Amino acid sequence: MYLINCFFIYSILGFIFEGLVTLITKGNFSSGILYGPWTPVYGVGAIIILIVSKKLFKNLHMHRLLETIIVFFVVSILLSFAEWVGGVLIELIFDTSLWDYSKQDFNLSKYVSLEMTLVWGFMSILFIYIIHPILDKVIEKIPKWLTILLIISFIIDVIITLISKI
């Protein structure tokens, strides 16, 4: 249940973060394609960061700074891949593109760029050392009934979104 709760907490926080960035830069609050207050790519990203960093920190047995640099690069690549998969799937399923990095230097298709890969790397380090440690105790205390309610709500949202946009 812990990783499921992480998925929801960070999907919701990602929704809020991206919505605020969009509000500031474009004048409207917008994040993702679902109707609910979550952007799943952030939840998936958080789980990737948690699993990969735990495995790497546990198995590398190096100086913490070197481990952190390795985690930075590995997670940056994995998060960029997740972003690419998300962009491609959204375009295939909904015939729309929610972001386009094709005007940025060093882009790989319109869904991945070196600039954003570096942003994901820096954000993952902030996540590992600052954000997640602060929220970890809250996530552990989420009751099972609330997790089940979130799962049901999320599934309903996905179904409604698929029906309404296809």
QUIMO-V599947 format. One record per residue. SS is DSSP state (h for helix, s for strand, l for the rest). PHI is phi in whole degrees, -180 to 180 (* if undefined). D_FIRST is the distance of its C-alpha to the first C-alpha in Angstrom with 1 decimal. Layout:
ss: <SS/SS>
phi: <PHI/PHI>
d_first: <D_FIRST/D_FIRST>
This chain:
ss: <l/h/h/h/h/h/h/h/h/h/h/h/h/h/h/h/h/h/h/h/h/h/h/h/h/h/l/l/l/l/l/l/l/l/l/l/l/l/l/h/h/h/h/h/h/h/h/h/h/h/h/h/h/h/h/h/h/h/h/h/l/l/l/h/h/h/h/h/h/h/h/h/h/h/h/h/h/h/h/h/h/h/h/h/h/h/h/h/h/h/h/h/h/h/l/l/l/l/l/l/l/l/l/l/l/l/s/s/l/l/l/s/s/h/h/h/h/h/h/h/h/h/h/h/h/h/h/h/h/h/h/h/h/h/h/h/h/h/h/h/l/l/l/h/h/h/h/h/h/h/h/h/h/h/h/h/h/h/h/h/h/h/h/h/h/l>
phi: <*/-59/-68/-64/-63/-60/-55/-70/-59/-78/-67/-70/-64/-64/-59/-65/-60/-65/-62/-68/-62/-65/-62/-70/-87/-122/86/-140/-90/-149/-159/77/-114/-80/-82/-75/-84/-151/-125/-57/-61/-72/-66/-63/-60/-62/-66/-58/-60/-62/-68/-67/-64/-62/-63/-68/-62/-72/-106/-75/55/-121/-60/-57/-64/-65/-60/-64/-64/-64/-60/-52/-71/-63/-67/-56/-68/-65/-68/-65/-64/-62/-65/-63/-59/-60/-63/-65/-64/-61/-66/-66/-79/-110/54/-148/-119/-90/-149/-150/-100/-65/-87/-84/-64/57/-95/-116/58/-86/-102/-139/-144/-60/-57/-71/-60/-67/-60/-62/-63/-66/-65/-67/-68/-60/-62/-65/-96/-123/-66/-65/-59/-69/-90/-55/-66/-67/-61/-64/-94/-67/-70/-59/-61/-70/-61/-63/-61/-65/-62/-63/-61/-64/-62/-61/-60/-61/-63/-61/-63/-62/-65/-79/-109/-95>
d_first: <0.0/3.8/5.6/5.1/6.1/8.6/9.8/10.7/12.2/14.2/15.2/16.5/18.2/19.6/21.0/22.7/23.9/25.3/26.8/28.6/29.9/31.1/32.7/34.5/35.7/36.3/36.7/33.9/30.2/28.5/25.3/24.2/25.0/22.5/23.6/20.5/19.9/17.8/19.0/16.5/18.4/17.4/13.7/14.5/16.9/14.6/12.3/15.7/16.9/14.2/14.3/18.1/19.1/17.3/19.0/22.3/22.5/21.8/24.4/27.1/28.7/30.9/31.9/28.9/30.9/31.4/27.8/26.9/29.5/28.2/24.6/26.3/28.1/25.5/22.8/25.6/26.5/23.0/22.3/25.7/25.1/21.9/24.2/26.9/24.8/23.6/27.2/28.6/26.2/26.9/30.6/30.6/28.8/30.1/33.3/32.7/32.0/30.0/31.2/34.1/34.8/38.0/40.2/38.6/40.2/38.6/36.4/35.1/35.3/34.5/30.8/30.9/33.2/33.8/33.7/30.2/29.1/30.4/28.7/25.3/26.2/27.2/24.3/21.9/23.8/23.7/19.9/19.6/22.1/22.1/19.5/16.2/17.6/18.6/15.3/13.1/13.8/13.2/9.7/9.0/10.8/9.2/9.5/7.6/10.8/10.7/7.5/9.4/12.5/11.6/10.8/14.1/15.9/15.1/16.2/19.3/20.1/20.1/22.3/24.6/24.9/25.8/28.3/29.9/30.3/31.3>
